[in-house]
Amino acid sequence: MINGFDDIQKIGKDNMDYAMKSFGSFSKGMQSLAVEMADYSKKSFEDSAATMEKLMAAKSIDKAMEIQTDYVKSSYEGFVAQATKVGELYADLAKDAYKPFEGMVAKVSK
């Protein structure tokens, strides 16, 4: 009977360890995502402000259209690159958060 209680206690401790490791990985991943999004937002704002300054200084409609077109093109390319990067970060986050539980699943499967 005592061995059964010790086993249950060990399983509970192992499960708590897995959960804490998973939470740590999740926390680090969310911090990385937050930093990445903040950096992207800052860069986007700076690019927008620089483009607005160029538009205000444009001497002709043709030059303004060129500035606008370049801005839209670079913004779209930047957004696609950022979306890809964030998608990869989310995938890595999911893998890292699940990794501690792989050992538990292997034990249960046996």
Secondary structure as the mmCIF struct_conf table of DSSP 4:
data_model
#
loop_
_struct_conf.conf_type_id
_struct_conf.id
_struct_conf.beg_label_comp_id
_struct_conf.beg_label_asym_id
_struct_conf.beg_label_seq_id
_struct_conf.end_label_comp_id
_struct_conf.end_label_asym_id
_struct_conf.end_label_seq_id
HELX_RH_AL_P HELX_RH_AL_P1 ILE A 2 ALA A 57
BEND BEND1 LYS A 59 SER A 60
HELX_RH_AL_P HELX_RH_AL_P2 ILE A 61 SER A 109
#
